[in-house]
Amino acid sequence: MLLLAADTSGKHGSIALARADSSACVSLEVIPLAGGTFSAQLVPQIAELLAKHHVSKQDIDGFAVVSGPGSFTGLRVGLAAIKALAEVLQKPIAAASLLEAIAFRSIGKVAAVLDAGRGQVYAGFYEAQEGELPVCVREELLEVDSFLDSARGSTVMTADGNVAAILRESGIAVQDLDRPQADVIAQIGWRKILRNHTVSPEDLDANYIRRSDAEIFSKVSS
C-alpha cells in the first residue's frame, strides 16, 4: 500500500510518501512546505515526490490528510488537493486531527493543546491505549483558564512553545514536542484505512473547531 499524506494546517506544512502493509507503515520521505505558499507549492511538490520515488499518482492506494484545526486558507488548499486526487483515483481518504497527531502514541488520559490566538486554545481530550489510535472524547475551543480546569488529571501535550510556557507558569506539567509532520499523519491514516475509518471526497471537510470571522459576523448581522 502506497500512502500520500499531507498537512497544510499551520504556518509550515509537509507532505510524506509511505509504504505500508498489514503490519507496518514505513515513511519513504517527508518534504517540508513553506507557509503562505501552499497553493503554489503543494501540487508540484507532490508530483516531484512521486517522480523521485519512481511512482505515479495511479500507484497511490490511499491518502491521509490533516483536517484541522488550523489556518482556514491552508486547510482548504490541502483538503481540495487531496479531494481531487482521491476522487479521480477512487482511493480512500483518512482524515486526521492535528490534536490527534499530538496525542498519538500516548497512553491513558491525554489533553492535546494548540494555540488558537485571542487568549484561547484548541484542546483535544483523548483516551489512549498502547498500540491503538487515541479515542477522541471531545475537541473544543477553550479559554486558557477553562483548559487548565479541564486538563487536570490528564497528560498534557503540546507542539506550541508559547502554550507550554503559559501552562507551566500555571503549575501544569506539559510534554512539549515538535509539531507532528506528515509521516505521523501517514501512520495515523494507515491505521484508519486498515479499520475502514475513511471518508469519501465529497464528505471530507475541515474541522476548524473555531468558526471563521465571516461566519461569526454574518450571525451577528442577521
Disulfide bonds with the S-S distance in Angstrom:
none
